[in-house]
Amino acid sequence: MGDYMIRGTALEGKIRAFVARTTNLTEELRRRHGMGPLATAAMGRAAAAGAMMGYMLKGEEKLTIRIKGGGPIGQIVVDANARGEVRGYVDEPGVDLPLNEHGKLDVAGAVGTDGFLYVIKDLGMRDPYGGSVPIISGELGEDFTYYFAQSEQTPSAVALGVLINPDHSVRAAGGFILQLLPGVPEEEIDLLERQLSVLPPVSKIMESGVELEDFLEGLLGKVQVSERQPVEFRCNCSLERVERTLISMGPKEIERLLREDGCAEVVCHFCNEAYQFGPDELKSLLNRHNH
């Protein structure tokens, strides 16, 4: 089953909803970075949030999410754009902790609660737009809920989940974001809160294979679904970009690499692709720098 997202509205446009299935994306991130179950669960939640927040953008706009909670996983970084393309990494892919008191992967323990969640949006203007909030839970769903309320002044409900197989591959992943726009009656808010309180975990919803449109209608009643967008892992690194980075380091650094190592390897943080440069390639870069 392919990954995709939908967006829709309910209550005559007063509730805006985004739902994403990101199982394949999360598995691709796990595989590329060799992540253990705990890092996969944390990264998968952040990637699902990133995919949906990217979906809120338009055209060539893109965003970067940085989660720095002071926990043993280090930093979580996600890049996403309006086309459903997502990439990301964690500092410590092998992080491991005992299960939490509910017998679940301790994502909050790995992320930590001594730090901030940052969202930087590149909207095509001269300066990117940034917002940040303190991390309040480390489970990430509540942290993104807090971000929308504080940084974007939009009351929201964010649910994110990842289910891991015994062999550590990803069984299901995804999430939803519901946003209340001005004018939602109190009784409708109460009803929605009651429905959300009895909802199964979002990872179980994704595992069931339910069509996202059907899930949204079951939750919100009559929904106008406006669009369906594929989600995929995509990194924009390339040999040309890496060469430009090496050239920008200056001739002295390239000469040092030639003298001390005779070669260079550059690994992309986001996709773990390794670019190799032998002596001939380094000499060629040196020539290009000097001309």
VOBA-1610 file (N, C-alpha, C; in pm, whole numbers, padded with zeros to 5 digits, always signed):
BEGIN
Met+00084-00118+00000Met+00000+00000+00000Met+00089+00125+00000Gly+00064+00214-00095Gly+00149+00333-00107Gly+00120+00436+00002Asp+00221+00517+00030Asp+00204+00628+00125Asp+00132+00743+00056Tyr+00041+00804+00128Tyr-00024+00924+00074Tyr-00083+01007+00188Met-00122+01129+00152Met-00187+01220+00248Met-00313+01274+00184Ile-00406+01311+00270Ile-00524+01383+00222Ile-00543+01507+00308Arg-00611+01604+00250Arg-00655+01718+00330Arg-00803+01740+00307Gly-00871+01785+00409Gly-01015+01804+00396Gly-01065+01905+00497Thr-01192+01939+00484Thr-01255+02030+00580Thr-01387+01970+00625Ala-01428+02008+00746Ala-01556+01964+00800Ala-01621+02085+00867Leu-01745+02068+00910Leu-01821+02175+00976Leu-01817+02305+00896Glu-01851+02292+00768Glu-01855+02409+00677Glu-01723+02486+00676Gly-01614+02411+00674Gly-01482+02475+00664Gly-01423+02520+00796Lys-01493+02494+00907Lys-01441+02542+01037Lys-01338+02445+01099Ile-01335+02321+01048Ile-01230+02227+01092Ile-01149+02189+00968Arg-01018+02204+00981Arg-00927+02167+00871Arg-00855+02040+00915Ala-00844+01943+00825Ala-00787+01813+00865Ala-00682+01766+00764Phe-00576+01708+00817Phe-00471+01646+00736Phe-00447+01506+00793Val-00442+01406+00705Val-00412+01269+00749Val-00306+01212+00656Ala-00206+01142+00712Ala-00097+01087+00630Ala-00068+00944+00670Arg-00048+00860+00568Arg+00008+00727+00591Arg+00153+00732+00543Thr+00246+00703+00633Thr+00389+00721+00602Thr+00471+00595+00632Thr+00411+00478+00616Thr+00478+00352+00650Thr+00604+00331+00566Asn+00592+00345+00433Asn+00707+00320+00345Asn+00817+00424+00367Leu+00776+00549+00386Leu+00872+00656+00413Leu+00953+00624+00539Thr+00883+00583+00645Thr+00951+00555+00772Thr+01044+00434+00759Glu+01001+00333+00684Glu+01086+00215+00661Glu+01211+00254+00581Glu+01194+00342+00482Glu+01308+00387+00402Glu+01409+00464+00490Leu+01358+00549+00578Leu+01446+00622+00670Leu+01518+00525+00764Arg+01444+00426+00815Arg+01504+00325+00905Arg+01617+00251+00834Arg+01589+00210+00711Arg+01686+00130+00635Arg+01812+00211+00602Arg+01792+00333+00556Arg+01905+00416+00515Arg+01997+00449+00631His+01938+00473+00749His+02017+00518+00862His+02048+00407+00962Gly+02002+00285+00932Gly+02029+00173+01022Gly+01974+00198+01162Met+01853+00252+01169Met+01798+00290+01300Met+01742+00171+01375Gly+01760+00172+01506Gly+01695+00075+01593Gly+01549+00113+01613Pro+01470+00029+01681Pro+01326+00054+01696Pro+01293+00189+01761Leu+01371+00229+01862Leu+01338+00353+01934Leu+01359+00475+01845Ala+01473+00479+01775Ala+01500+00591+01683Ala+01398+00591+01569Thr+01360+00471+01522Thr+01261+00462+01414Thr+01127+00520+01458Ala+01087+00489+01582Ala+00959+00540+01633Ala+00961+00692+01644Ala+01071+00747+01696Ala+01082+00893+01710Ala+01092+00961+01574Met+01179+00909+01489Met+01197+00967+01355Met+01067+00957+01274Gly+00999+00842+01285Gly+00875+00821+01209Gly+00766+00919+01249Arg+00756+00948+01379Arg+00657+01046+01425Arg+00689+01184+01369Ala+00818+01223+01380Ala+00859+01355+01331Ala+00839+01366+01179Ala+00868+01256+01108Ala+00855+01258+00961Ala+00708+01271+00919Ala+00617+01204+00991Ala+00474+01215+00960Ala+00427+01359+00982Ala+00470+01420+01093Ala+00435+01560+01119Ala+00491+01649+01009Gly+00617+01623+00972Gly+00681+01703+00867Gly+00608+01693+00734Ala+00568+01571+00698Ala+00496+01551+00571Ala+00368+01635+00569Met+00292+01630+00678Met+00164+01704+00681Met+00186+01855+00688Met+00288+01898+00761Met+00315+02041+00768Met+00368+02093+00635Gly+00444+02009+00563Gly+00486+02046+00428Gly+00366+02060+00335Tyr+00266+01975+00357Tyr+00143+01974+00276Tyr+00063+02104+00295Met+00087+02173+00407Met+00019+02301+00431Met+00082+02415+00351Leu+00199+02388+00292Leu+00269+02491+00215Leu+00222+02489+00070Lys+00278+02581-00010Lys+00238+02590-00151Lys+00362+02594-00240Gly+00345+02548-00363Gly+00449+02565-00466Gly+00584+02511-00425Glu+00684+02597-00429Glu+00823+02558-00398Glu+00858+02579-00251Glu+00761+02614-00168Glu+00790+02637-00026Glu+00833+02508+00042Lys+00918+02520+00144Lys+00963+02401+00216Lys+00988+02437+00362Leu+01006+02335+00445Leu+01031+02361+00587Leu+01130+02261+00644Thr+01189+02300+00755Thr+01279+02213+00831Thr+01232+02210+00975Ile+01220+02091+01030Ile+01185+02073+01172Ile+01311+02024+01243Arg+01343+02089+01356Arg+01455+02043+01439Arg+01401+02019+01579Ile+01424+01900+01630Ile+01379+01866+01765Ile+01503+01839+01849Lys+01527+01927+01947Lys+01645+01913+02033Lys+01596+01912+02177Gly+01573+01792+02230Gly+01515+01781+02363Gly+01614+01747+02473Gly+01742+01736+02436Gly+01842+01705+02538Gly+01850+01558+02575Gly+01774+01472+02507Gly+01774+01329+02537Gly+01883+01255+02460Pro+01900+01123+02486Pro+02010+01046+02427Pro+02002+01028+02276Ile+01885+01057+02214Ile+01876+01046+02067Ile+01946+01163+02000Gly+01975+01270+02077Gly+02035+01389+02017Gly+01929+01468+01941Gln+01969+01517+01826Gln+01879+01601+01746Gln+01805+01516+01642Ile+01677+01550+01620Ile+01599+01492+01509Ile+01576+01604+01409Val+01607+01578+01282Val+01589+01681+01177Val+01504+01622+01065Val+01403+01699+01021Val+01317+01658+00909Val+01305+01774+00812Asp+01324+01746+00684Asp+01297+01842+00577Asp+01175+01794+00500Ala+01084+01884+00465Ala+00966+01845+00386Ala+00925+01961+00297Asn+00851+01929+00190Asn+00802+02034+00102Asn+00656+02009+00065Ala+00603+02097-00020Ala+00461+02091-00054Ala+00429+01976-00149Arg+00533+01909-00202Arg+00510+01798-00297Arg+00509+01662-00230Gly+00514+01661-00096Gly+00512+01532-00025Gly+00647+01464-00020Glu+00754+01539-00046Glu+00890+01484-00040Glu+00949+01512+00097Val+01001+01407+00161Val+01047+01417+00300Val+01183+01348+00312Arg+01269+01403+00395Arg+01396+01337+00430Arg+01426+01373+00576Gly+01516+01298+00640Gly+01545+01330+00779Gly+01654+01241+00836Tyr+01699+01277+00955Tyr+01798+01194+01025Tyr+01791+01220+01174Val+01849+01129+01251Val+01866+01150+01396Val+02016+01139+01425Asp+02059+01208+01531Asp+02203+01203+01566Asp+02246+01063+01609Glu+02159+00994+01686Glu+02198+00863+01744Glu+02097+00755+01701Pro+02118+00698+01580Pro+02021+00599+01529Pro+02011+00471+01611Gly+02117+00442+01690Gly+02116+00318+01768Gly+02069+00336+01911Val+02011+00452+01944Val+01970+00479+02082Val+01878+00367+02134Asp+01900+00328+02259Asp+01820+00218+02316Asp+01792+00248+02464Leu+01667+00231+02504Leu+01626+00251+02644Leu+01528+00140+02682Pro+01511+00113+02811Pro+01407+00017+02851Pro+01269+00070+02811Leu+01172-00021+02797Leu+01035+00020+02766Leu+00983+00112+02877Asn+00888+00199+02842Asn+00831+00289+02945Asn+00730+00215+03033Glu+00666+00286+03126Glu+00577+00219+03222Glu+00454+00157+03156His+00425+00197+03031His+00312+00136+02958His+00356+00019+02871Gly+00484-00018+02882Gly+00535-00128+02801Gly+00559-00090+02656Lys+00572+00040+02630Lys+00593+00090+02492Lys+00734+00146+02478Leu+00774+00167+02353Leu+00904+00230+02327Leu+00906+00369+02392Asp+01013+00399+02462Asp+01019+00522+02541Asp+01070+00639+02455Val+00982+00685+02365Val+01018+00795+02275Val+01047+00922+02356Ala+00963+00949+02456Ala+00984+01070+02539Ala+01119+01065+02608Gly+01157+00947+02657Gly+01287+00933+02724Gly+01403+00955+02627Ala+01385+00909+02503Ala+01491+00925+02402Ala+01503+01072+02358Val+01388+01138+02339Val+01387+01275+02289Val+01429+01372+02401Gly+01377+01351+02522Gly+01403+01441+02633Gly+01305+01558+02634Thr+01301+01629+02745Thr+01209+01743+02757Thr+01284+01868+02801Asp+01413+01870+02776Asp+01494+01986+02813Asp+01544+02053+02686Gly+01453+02117+02614Gly+01494+02178+02488Gly+01376+02231+02411Phe+01394+02242+02280Phe+01295+02310+02197Phe+01264+02234+02069Leu+01145+02259+02018Leu+01104+02215+01884Leu+01107+02340+01796Tyr+01185+02333+01689Tyr+01199+02448+01598Tyr+01137+02413+01463Val+01065+02508+01404Val+01013+02492+01268Val+01060+02613+01187Ile+01139+02587+01082Ile+01188+02695+00996Ile+01126+02677+00859Lys+01049+02778+00813Lys+00982+02770+00683Lys+01052+02860+00582Asp+01084+02800+00467Asp+01139+02878+00355Asp+01023+02907+00260Leu+00970+03029+00269Leu+00852+03065+00190Leu+00890+03144+00065Gly+01020+03136+00027Gly+01063+03203-00095Gly+01093+03351-00074Met+01086+03397+00051Met+01121+03537+00078Met+01269+03545+00113Arg+01316+03667+00141Arg+01459+03683+00166Arg+01501+03608+00292Asp+01420+03619+00395Asp+01453+03553+00522Asp+01353+03442+00551Pro+01401+03325+00598Pro+01306+03220+00636Pro+01228+03261+00760Tyr+01109+03202+00774Tyr+01025+03230+00891Tyr+01046+03118+00992Gly+01070+03153+01117Gly+01095+03049+01217Gly+01009+03063+01339Gly+00972+02951+01398Gly+00899+02950+01525Gly+00956+02840+01612Ser+00949+02857+01743Ser+00997+02750+01832Ser+00915+02748+01959Val+00904+02630+02019Val+00835+02615+02147Val+00916+02518+02234Pro+00907+02533+02366Pro+00971+02433+02453Pro+00905+02296+02432Ile+00985+02190+02442Ile+00931+02054+02434Ile+00864+02023+02568Ile+00735+01989+02562Ile+00660+01971+02687Ile+00639+01824+02722Ser+00646+01735+02622Ser+00620+01594+02652Ser+00728+01500+02600Gly+00785+01531+02483Gly+00883+01442+02421Gly+00820+01329+02342Glu+00686+01312+02357Glu+00617+01209+02277Glu+00592+01258+02135Leu+00608+01387+02115Leu+00602+01459+01987Leu+00462+01498+01942Gly+00363+01413+01952Gly+00226+01453+01915Gly+00182+01575+01996Glu+00199+01567+02127Glu+00162+01680+02215Glu+00251+01801+02190Asp+00376+01776+02154Asp+00468+01886+02130Asp+00430+01965+02004Phe+00389+01893+01900Phe+00342+01963+01779Phe+00208+02033+01805Thr+00122+01972+01887Thr-00004+02036+01926Thr+00027+02171+01993Tyr+00125+02168+02083Tyr+00165+02289+02155Tyr+00225+02392+02059Tyr+00304+02343+01962Tyr+00363+02434+01862Tyr+00254+02511+01787Phe+00152+02438+01738Phe+00047+02505+01661Phe-00028+02607+01747Ala-00055+02571+01871Ala-00129+02661+01961Ala-00047+02786+01991Gln+00082+02768+02020Gln+00165+02881+02065Gln+00222+02962+01949Ser+00277+02890+01849Ser+00352+02960+01745Ser+00264+03005+01629Glu+00159+02930+01602Glu+00071+02965+01489Glu-00070+03003+01534Gln-00090+03008+01666Gln-00221+03048+01723Gln-00337+02972+01660Thr-00317+02842+01637Thr-00422+02758+01580Thr-00446+02639+01673Pro-00561+02636+01744Pro-00590+02519+01828Pro-00593+02393+01741Ser-00514+02294+01777Ser-00498+02175+01692Ser-00493+02049+01778Ala-00522+01937+01715Ala-00499+01806+01776Ala-00406+01731+01682Val-00291+01690+01733Val-00193+01619+01650Val-00173+01479+01708Ala-00189+01377+01626Ala-00162+01238+01667Ala-00062+01178+01570Leu+00042+01115+01623Leu+00148+01056+01541Leu+00178+00917+01595Gly+00205+00821+01507Gly+00233+00687+01557Gly+00314+00602+01461Val+00392+00511+01519Val+00472+00416+01441Val+00461+00281+01509Leu+00437+00177+01430Leu+00430+00040+01482Leu+00546-00039+01421Ile+00624-00106+01507Ile+00744-00176+01463Ile+00722-00327+01466Asn+00767-00395+01362Asn+00762-00542+01358Asn+00870-00602+01448Pro+00854-00732+01484Pro+00959-00798+01565Pro+01097-00794+01497Asp+01101-00792+01364Asp+01233-00785+01296Asp+01283-00642+01282His+01215-00548+01350His+01253-00405+01354His+01214-00327+01229Ser+01153-00394+01130Ser+01102-00317+01016Ser+00974-00245+01058Val+00927-00154+00972Val+00811-00071+01007Val+00682-00136+00959Arg+00593-00160+01053Arg+00465-00224+01021Arg+00361-00121+00976Ala+00359-00008+01043Ala+00263+00097+01008Ala+00312+00229+01067Ala+00284+00338+00996Ala+00320+00470+01048Ala+00231+00575+00984Gly+00209+00683+01059Gly+00128+00792+01004Gly+00080+00885+01113Gly-00018+00966+01079Gly-00070+01060+01178Gly-00180+01146+01121Phe-00234+01231+01207Phe-00330+01330+01159Phe-00315+01460+01238Ile-00355+01569+01173Ile-00359+01701+01235Ile-00498+01758+01210Leu-00570+01789+01317Leu-00700+01856+01307Leu-00683+01997+01359Gln-00730+02095+01284Gln-00716+02234+01326Gln-00853+02301+01332Leu-00877+02368+01445Leu-01004+02438+01464Leu-00988+02583+01423Leu-01070+02626+01328Leu-01068+02765+01286Leu-01173+02841+01367Pro-01165+02974+01369Pro-01261+03050+01451Pro-01406+03016+01416Gly-01490+03010+01519Gly-01633+02991+01495Gly-01685+02851+01516Val-01601+02758+01564Val-01650+02623+01593Val-01730+02628+01724Pro-01857+02585+01721Pro-01938+02590+01844Pro-01880+02502+01954Glu-01899+02543+02080Glu-01846+02470+02196Glu-01889+02324+02197Glu-02018+02301+02164Glu-02067+02161+02170Glu-01997+02074+02067Glu-01959+02134+01952Glu-01885+02057+01849Glu-01744+02025+01899Ile-01682+02120+01969Ile-01548+02096+02025Ile-01555+01984+02129Asp-01657+01990+02215Asp-01674+01886+02318Asp-01691+01749+02254Leu-01774+01743+02148Leu-01799+01616+02078Leu-01670+01563+02017Leu-01594+01650+01953Leu-01468+01610+01891Leu-01370+01558+01996Glu-01362+01629+02109Glu-01271+01585+02216Glu-01309+01446+02268Arg-01442+01421+02278Arg-01487+01288+02324Arg-01449+01180+02222Gln-01467+01212+02094Gln-01433+01114+01989Gln-01283+01085+01989Leu-01203+01189+02003Leu-01057+01170+02004Leu-01013+01089+02125Ser-01083+01104+02238Ser-01042+01036+02361Ser-01064+00884+02353Val-01156+00840+02267Val-01180+00695+02256Val-01121+00634+02129Leu-01047+00716+02054Leu-00986+00669+01929Leu-00872+00572+01960Pro-00858+00463+01883Pro-00741+00375+01904Pro-00613+00453+01869Pro-00495+00405+01911Pro-00371+00471+01871Pro-00362+00484+01720Val-00306+00595+01672Val-00305+00621+01528Val-00225+00514+01453Ser-00125+00454+01519Ser-00048+00348+01453Ser-00137+00227+01424Lys-00232+00198+01517Lys-00325+00087+01496Lys-00423+00118+01382Ile-00463+00245+01373Ile-00553+00288+01265Ile-00484+00266+01130Met-00356+00304+01123Met-00281+00287+00998Met-00261+00139+00967Glu-00237+00059+01071Glu-00215-00085+01052Glu-00340-00151+00994Ser-00458-00099+01030Ser-00583-00161+00983Ser-00601-00149+00832Gly-00522-00059+00769Gly-00533-00043+00624Gly-00652+00039+00579Val-00721+00103+00672Val-00838+00184+00637Val-00798+00294+00540Glu-00887+00323+00444Glu-00863+00436+00355Glu-00869+00563+00440Leu-00777+00655+00416Leu-00770+00775+00499Leu-00899+00857+00491Glu-00960+00857+00372Glu-01087+00930+00356Glu-01195+00872+00447Asp-01199+00738+00455Asp-01301+00672+00540Asp-01275+00701+00688Phe-01147+00699+00726Phe-01113+00729+00865Phe-01160+00870+00902Leu-01133+00966+00813Leu-01169+01105+00841Leu-01320+01123+00851Glu-01393+01055+00763Glu-01540+01065+00769Glu-01593+01002+00897Gly-01532+00891+00939Gly-01575+00827+01063Gly-01552+00917+01183Leu-01448+00999+01175Leu-01413+01086+01287Leu-01493+01217+01286Leu-01509+01273+01167Leu-01566+01409+01159Leu-01703+01415+01092Gly-01755+01299+01048Gly-01884+01303+00979Gly-01865+01348+00836Lys-01944+01443+00792Lys-01938+01489+00652Lys-01810+01569+00629Val-01725+01519+00540Val-01596+01582+00513Val-01582+01612+00365Gln-01533+01730+00334Gln-01498+01761+00194Gln-01347+01738+00178Val-01312+01629+00109Val-01170+01601+00086Val-01129+01673-00042Ser-01030+01762-00030Ser-00997+01847-00145Ser-00884+01790-00230Glu-00801+01703-00172Glu-00682+01663-00246Glu-00622+01536-00186Arg-00547+01465-00271Arg-00474+01344-00228Arg-00332+01357-00284Gln-00235+01339-00199Gln-00096+01367-00238Gln-00006+01249-00199Pro+00070+01192-00293Pro+00165+01087-00255Pro+00273+01143-00160Val+00325+01055-00073Val+00435+01091+00017Val+00552+01000-00016Glu+00674+01056-00022Glu+00790+00971-00052Glu+00917+01028+00009Phe+01013+00940+00031Phe+01146+00984+00070Phe+01213+01044-00053Arg+01273+01161-00037Arg+01347+01220-00149Arg+01456+01309-00092Cys+01580+01285-00133Cys+01691+01370-00090Cys+01744+01445-00212Asn+01777+01572-00193Asn+01822+01651-00308Asn+01974+01663-00312Cys+02045+01574-00241Cys+02191+01578-00251Cys+02231+01522-00389Ser+02350+01559-00436Ser+02399+01511-00565Ser+02551+01526-00567Leu+02615+01458-00663Leu+02761+01468-00676Leu+02802+01614-00698Glu+02723+01686-00780Glu+02756+01826-00810Glu+02754+01911-00683Arg+02652+01890-00599Arg+02642+01968-00474Arg+02760+01938-00382Val+02795+01809-00373Val+02907+01771-00286Val+03037+01830-00339Glu+03055+01828-00472Glu+03176+01887-00530Glu+03183+02036-00497Arg+03068+02105-00509Arg+03066+02249-00478Arg+03104+02272-00331Thr+03056+02183-00242Thr+03089+02196-00099Thr+03240+02180-00078Leu+03298+02079-00143Leu+03443+02056-00128Leu+03522+02175-00183Ile+03481+02226-00300Ile+03551+02340-00360Ile+03542+02462-00268Ser+03426+02478-00204Ser+03406+02596-00117Ser+03495+02590+00008Met+03548+02470+00040Met+03637+02458+00156Met+03773+02524+00131Gly+03803+02549+00002Gly+03927+02618-00032Gly+04040+02524-00069Pro+04137+02575-00146Pro+04246+02490-00196Pro+04331+02429-00086Lys+04351+02503+00024Lys+04437+02451+00133Lys+04380+02321+00190Glu+04246+02319+00209Glu+04181+02201+00268Glu+04187+02083+00170Ile+04167+02111+00041Ile+04173+02002-00059Ile+04317+01947-00066Glu+04415+02037-00063Glu+04556+01993-00063Glu+04587+01908+00061Arg+04532+01948+00176Arg+04553+01870+00299Arg+04495+01730+00284Leu+04374+01721+00227Leu+04311+01590+00205Leu+04398+01503+00114Leu+04451+01564+00009Leu+04537+01491-00085Leu+04664+01443-00015Arg+04722+01530+00065Arg+04850+01501+00130Arg+04834+01394+00239Glu+04730+01411+00322Glu+04716+01324+00440Glu+04643+01194+00410Asp+04539+01201+00328Asp+04456+01082+00304Asp+04463+01032+00160Gly+04490+01124+00068Gly+04491+01087-00075Gly+04352+01068-00132Cys+04249+01081-00047Cys+04112+01063-00094Cys+04017+01132+00004Ala+03892+01134-00030Ala+03792+01193+00061Ala+03660+01119+00044Glu+03587+01109+00154Glu+03452+01053+00148Glu+03358+01153+00216Val+03253+01190+00144Val+03152+01280+00200Val+03020+01203+00209Val+02963+01198+00330Val+02838+01123+00349Val+02725+01223+00377Cys+02615+01212+00301Cys+02501+01300+00322Cys+02431+01263+00452His+02413+01361+00539His+02341+01341+00666His+02203+01280+00644Phe+02134+01331+00540Phe+01992+01302+00525Phe+01962+01165+00465Cys+02048+01120+00371Cys+02015+00992+00304Cys+02124+00888+00323Asn+02235+00926+00387Asn+02346+00834+00415Asn+02418+00789+00288Glu+02395+00858+00177Glu+02467+00829+00052Glu+02612+00873+00069Ala+02708+00788+00030Ala+02850+00822+00043Ala+02907+00859-00094Tyr+02974+00972-00101Tyr+03038+01017-00226Tyr+03190+01006-00208Gln+03253+00928-00298Gln+03397+00900-00287Gln+03475+00988-00385Phe+03586+01042-00338Phe+03675+01122-00424Phe+03816+01067-00410Gly+03869+01010-00521Gly+04007+00960-00522Gly+04104+01074-00551Pro+04234+01043-00561Pro+04335+01148-00586Pro+04306+01226-00714Asp+04266+01157-00820Asp+04241+01226-00948Asp+04125+01324-00936Glu+04020+01280-00867Glu+03903+01368-00851Glu+03938+01490-00767Leu+04017+01469-00660Leu+04056+01582-00574Leu+04145+01680-00651Lys+04237+01627-00734Lys+04323+01715-00816Lys+04238+01795-00914Ser+04138+01729-00970Ser+04047+01796-01065Ser+03971+01910-00996Leu+03925+01885-00870Leu+03856+01990-00794Leu+03950+02106-00764Leu+04076+02073-00736Leu+04177+02175-00708Leu+04198+02262-00832Asn+04205+02197-00947Asn+04221+02272-01073Asn+04104+02364-01097Arg+03981+02310-01070Arg+03861+02391-01092Arg+03859+02512-00999His+03909+02492-00877His+03913+02603-00781His+04011+02711-00829Asn+04122+02666-00889Asn+04227+02760-00927Asn+04201+02831-01059His+04098+02785-01131His+04069+02850-01261His+03943+02931-01253
//
